[in-house]
Amino acid sequence: MSGLFITFEGPDGAGKSSQVQLVAEYLESQQVSFLRTREPGGTKLSDLIRQIILDPEHQEMVEETEVLLYAASRAQHVREKIIPALEAGYIVLCDRFVDASVAYQGYGLGLGEDVIQSINHLATGGLTPIRTYMIDLAPELGKQRMQQRSSSEFTQSLDRIEQKELDYHRRVRAGFLQLAEKHERILLIDGNQPIHSIFEEIKADLEQLLRTRVGK
């Protein structure tokens, strides 16, 4: 039985990580073998790169460095963890993947989608998810959610990317929406719904994917 590669995307604060958790719990209840992972990160080396990328102390980081660090983390992640899991027949649930780089660096930083796709094609070997659950939310609401869940001083608890100005996050959201229009694999979901309403929408689609996987 072949594995399935499923990614979760959306602007900061949209609630994608909560949905990854709910899907993982559902698959466990169904006794389906899965791997839960995230980007940037997912391996020892990739997590070290994650620390560099997101550390607010690195405000001097230039755009090209950011793009290449994300790609480097992803290259290690794909080959060390994702591909072996897929080859073993696992469902891989990944919190962010190439779509995030297109939105955050291609649109947010204004570097263009083609540049980001080219770099990441090398990084991933062309690996593409079979399904992407993209949860959409206005950046103003995302900021409010992050502030509500923060237990410390808000700006101090945000990473380097989250601290960027609101206009940047608006461009990121626009990038995600552009991707959703282009790719049939992307299921765009309204992030203003209650958490479990979003999950039910994802679960209905996931169940169909699972039926297809086993040939039913």
Contacts in CASP RR format, 6 or more apart in sequence:
PFRMAT RR
TARGET T0000
AUTHOR 0000-0000-0000
METHOD contacts of the structure
MODEL  1
MSGLFITFEGPDGAGKSSQVQLVAEYLESQQVSFLRTREPGGTKLSDLIR
QIILDPEHQEMVEETEVLLYAASRAQHVREKIIPALEAGYIVLCDRFVDA
SVAYQGYGLGLGEDVIQSINHLATGGLTPIRTYMIDLAPELGKQRMQQRS
SSEFTQSLDRIEQKELDYHRRVRAGFLQLAEKHERILLIDGNQPIHSIFE
EIKADLEQLLRTRVGK
1 89 0 8 1.000
1 213 0 8 1.000
1 214 0 8 1.000
2 86 0 8 1.000
2 89 0 8 1.000
2 213 0 8 1.000
3 85 0 8 1.000
3 86 0 8 1.000
3 87 0 8 1.000
3 88 0 8 1.000
3 89 0 8 1.000
3 90 0 8 1.000
3 91 0 8 1.000
3 92 0 8 1.000
3 213 0 8 1.000
4 86 0 8 1.000
4 91 0 8 1.000
4 92 0 8 1.000
4 130 0 8 1.000
4 131 0 8 1.000
4 209 0 8 1.000
4 213 0 8 1.000
5 82 0 8 1.000
5 86 0 8 1.000
5 92 0 8 1.000
5 94 0 8 1.000
5 127 0 8 1.000
5 128 0 8 1.000
5 129 0 8 1.000
5 130 0 8 1.000
6 23 0 8 1.000
6 91 0 8 1.000
6 92 0 8 1.000
6 93 0 8 1.000
6 94 0 8 1.000
6 129 0 8 1.000
6 130 0 8 1.000
6 131 0 8 1.000
6 132 0 8 1.000
6 133 0 8 1.000
6 206 0 8 1.000
6 209 0 8 1.000
7 93 0 8 1.000
7 94 0 8 1.000
7 95 0 8 1.000
7 96 0 8 1.000
7 97 0 8 1.000
7 99 0 8 1.000
7 129 0 8 1.000
7 131 0 8 1.000
7 132 0 8 1.000
7 133 0 8 1.000
8 16 0 8 1.000
8 17 0 8 1.000
8 19 0 8 1.000
8 20 0 8 1.000
8 93 0 8 1.000
8 94 0 8 1.000
8 95 0 8 1.000
8 96 0 8 1.000
8 132 0 8 1.000
8 133 0 8 1.000
8 134 0 8 1.000
8 135 0 8 1.000
9 16 0 8 1.000
9 96 0 8 1.000
9 97 0 8 1.000
9 99 0 8 1.000
9 100 0 8 1.000
9 103 0 8 1.000
9 132 0 8 1.000
9 133 0 8 1.000
9 134 0 8 1.000
9 135 0 8 1.000
9 176 0 8 1.000
9 186 0 8 1.000
10 16 0 8 1.000
10 100 0 8 1.000
10 103 0 8 1.000
10 134 0 8 1.000
10 135 0 8 1.000
10 136 0 8 1.000
10 137 0 8 1.000
10 173 0 8 1.000
10 176 0 8 1.000
11 136 0 8 1.000
11 137 0 8 1.000
11 138 0 8 1.000
11 139 0 8 1.000
11 142 0 8 1.000
11 169 0 8 1.000
11 172 0 8 1.000
11 173 0 8 1.000
11 176 0 8 1.000
12 139 0 8 1.000
12 142 0 8 1.000
12 143 0 8 1.000
12 146 0 8 1.000
12 161 0 8 1.000
12 162 0 8 1.000
12 169 0 8 1.000
13 137 0 8 1.000
13 141 0 8 1.000
13 142 0 8 1.000
13 143 0 8 1.000
13 145 0 8 1.000
13 146 0 8 1.000
14 135 0 8 1.000
14 136 0 8 1.000
14 137 0 8 1.000
14 142 0 8 1.000
14 191 0 8 1.000
15 135 0 8 1.000
15 137 0 8 1.000
15 145 0 8 1.000
15 191 0 8 1.000
15 195 0 8 1.000
15 198 0 8 1.000
16 95 0 8 1.000
16 96 0 8 1.000
16 133 0 8 1.000
16 135 0 8 1.000
17 38 0 8 1.000
17 95 0 8 1.000
18 195 0 8 1.000
19 133 0 8 1.000
19 135 0 8 1.000
19 195 0 8 1.000
19 198 0 8 1.000
19 199 0 8 1.000
19 202 0 8 1.000
20 36 0 8 1.000
20 38 0 8 1.000
20 93 0 8 1.000
20 95 0 8 1.000
22 195 0 8 1.000
22 196 0 8 1.000
22 199 0 8 1.000
22 202 0 8 1.000
23 93 0 8 1.000
23 199 0 8 1.000
23 202 0 8 1.000
23 203 0 8 1.000
23 206 0 8 1.000
24 34 0 8 1.000
24 36 0 8 1.000
24 93 0 8 1.000
26 199 0 8 1.000
26 203 0 8 1.000
26 206 0 8 1.000
27 34 0 8 1.000
27 91 0 8 1.000
27 93 0 8 1.000
28 34 0 8 1.000
30 210 0 8 1.000
32 91 0 8 1.000
32 210 0 8 1.000
33 88 0 8 1.000
33 89 0 8 1.000
33 90 0 8 1.000
33 91 0 8 1.000
34 90 0 8 1.000
34 91 0 8 1.000
34 92 0 8 1.000
34 93 0 8 1.000
35 81 0 8 1.000
35 82 0 8 1.000
35 85 0 8 1.000
35 90 0 8 1.000
35 91 0 8 1.000
35 92 0 8 1.000
35 93 0 8 1.000
36 93 0 8 1.000
36 95 0 8 1.000
37 77 0 8 1.000
37 81 0 8 1.000
37 82 0 8 1.000
37 92 0 8 1.000
37 93 0 8 1.000
37 94 0 8 1.000
37 95 0 8 1.000
38 94 0 8 1.000
38 95 0 8 1.000
38 96 0 8 1.000
39 46 0 8 1.000
39 70 0 8 1.000
39 73 0 8 1.000
39 74 0 8 1.000
39 77 0 8 1.000
39 94 0 8 1.000
39 95 0 8 1.000
39 96 0 8 1.000
39 97 0 8 1.000
39 100 0 8 1.000
40 46 0 8 1.000
40 49 0 8 1.000
40 50 0 8 1.000
40 53 0 8 1.000
40 54 0 8 1.000
40 69 0 8 1.000
40 70 0 8 1.000
40 73 0 8 1.000
40 74 0 8 1.000
40 77 0 8 1.000
40 96 0 8 1.000
41 47 0 8 1.000
41 49 0 8 1.000
41 50 0 8 1.000
41 73 0 8 1.000
41 77 0 8 1.000
42 77 0 8 1.000
42 81 0 8 1.000
43 76 0 8 1.000
43 77 0 8 1.000
43 80 0 8 1.000
43 81 0 8 1.000
45 73 0 8 1.000
45 76 0 8 1.000
45 80 0 8 1.000
46 73 0 8 1.000
46 74 0 8 1.000
46 76 0 8 1.000
46 77 0 8 1.000
46 80 0 8 1.000
49 69 0 8 1.000
49 72 0 8 1.000
49 73 0 8 1.000
49 76 0 8 1.000
50 73 0 8 1.000
52 58 0 8 1.000
52 69 0 8 1.000
53 61 0 8 1.000
53 66 0 8 1.000
53 69 0 8 1.000
53 70 0 8 1.000
53 73 0 8 1.000
53 160 0 8 1.000
53 161 0 8 1.000
54 159 0 8 1.000
54 160 0 8 1.000
54 161 0 8 1.000
55 159 0 8 1.000
55 160 0 8 1.000
56 158 0 8 1.000
56 159 0 8 1.000
56 160 0 8 1.000
56 163 0 8 1.000
58 160 0 8 1.000
59 160 0 8 1.000
61 160 0 8 1.000
63 105 0 8 1.000
63 109 0 8 1.000
63 111 0 8 1.000
66 105 0 8 1.000
66 109 0 8 1.000
67 101 0 8 1.000
67 105 0 8 1.000
67 109 0 8 1.000
67 111 0 8 1.000
67 115 0 8 1.000
67 116 0 8 1.000
67 119 0 8 1.000
68 119 0 8 1.000
70 101 0 8 1.000
70 105 0 8 1.000
71 101 0 8 1.000
71 119 0 8 1.000
71 120 0 8 1.000
71 122 0 8 1.000
71 123 0 8 1.000
72 123 0 8 1.000
74 97 0 8 1.000
74 98 0 8 1.000
74 101 0 8 1.000
74 120 0 8 1.000
74 123 0 8 1.000
74 124 0 8 1.000
75 122 0 8 1.000
75 123 0 8 1.000
75 124 0 8 1.000
78 123 0 8 1.000
78 124 0 8 1.000
78 125 0 8 1.000
78 127 0 8 1.000
82 92 0 8 1.000
82 94 0 8 1.000
82 127 0 8 1.000
83 127 0 8 1.000
85 92 0 8 1.000
86 92 0 8 1.000
94 129 0 8 1.000
97 129 0 8 1.000
97 132 0 8 1.000
98 116 0 8 1.000
98 117 0 8 1.000
98 120 0 8 1.000
98 124 0 8 1.000
98 128 0 8 1.000
99 132 0 8 1.000
99 134 0 8 1.000
99 176 0 8 1.000
99 179 0 8 1.000
99 186 0 8 1.000
101 116 0 8 1.000
101 120 0 8 1.000
102 113 0 8 1.000
102 116 0 8 1.000
102 117 0 8 1.000
102 175 0 8 1.000
102 179 0 8 1.000
103 172 0 8 1.000
103 173 0 8 1.000
103 175 0 8 1.000
103 176 0 8 1.000
103 179 0 8 1.000
104 161 0 8 1.000
104 172 0 8 1.000
105 111 0 8 1.000
105 116 0 8 1.000
106 112 0 8 1.000
106 113 0 8 1.000
106 115 0 8 1.000
106 116 0 8 1.000
106 175 0 8 1.000
107 113 0 8 1.000
107 171 0 8 1.000
107 172 0 8 1.000
107 174 0 8 1.000
107 175 0 8 1.000
107 178 0 8 1.000
108 168 0 8 1.000
108 171 0 8 1.000
108 172 0 8 1.000
108 175 0 8 1.000
109 168 0 8 1.000
110 171 0 8 1.000
113 178 0 8 1.000
128 185 0 8 1.000
129 185 0 8 1.000
130 185 0 8 1.000
130 209 0 8 1.000
131 185 0 8 1.000
131 187 0 8 1.000
131 205 0 8 1.000
131 206 0 8 1.000
131 209 0 8 1.000
132 183 0 8 1.000
132 185 0 8 1.000
132 186 0 8 1.000
132 187 0 8 1.000
133 187 0 8 1.000
133 189 0 8 1.000
133 202 0 8 1.000
133 205 0 8 1.000
134 176 0 8 1.000
134 179 0 8 1.000
134 180 0 8 1.000
134 186 0 8 1.000
134 187 0 8 1.000
134 188 0 8 1.000
134 189 0 8 1.000
135 189 0 8 1.000
135 191 0 8 1.000
135 198 0 8 1.000
136 173 0 8 1.000
136 176 0 8 1.000
136 177 0 8 1.000
136 180 0 8 1.000
136 188 0 8 1.000
136 189 0 8 1.000
136 190 0 8 1.000
136 191 0 8 1.000
137 145 0 8 1.000
137 173 0 8 1.000
137 191 0 8 1.000
137 192 0 8 1.000
138 173 0 8 1.000
139 166 0 8 1.000
139 169 0 8 1.000
139 170 0 8 1.000
139 172 0 8 1.000
139 173 0 8 1.000
140 166 0 8 1.000
141 192 0 8 1.000
143 166 0 8 1.000
143 169 0 8 1.000
146 154 0 8 1.000
146 158 0 8 1.000
146 162 0 8 1.000
147 154 0 8 1.000
150 157 0 8 1.000
150 158 0 8 1.000
151 157 0 8 1.000
155 163 0 8 1.000
177 188 0 8 1.000
179 186 0 8 1.000
180 186 0 8 1.000
180 188 0 8 1.000
187 201 0 8 1.000
187 202 0 8 1.000
187 205 0 8 1.000
189 198 0 8 1.000
189 201 0 8 1.000
189 202 0 8 1.000
190 198 0 8 1.000
191 198 0 8 1.000
193 201 0 8 1.000
END
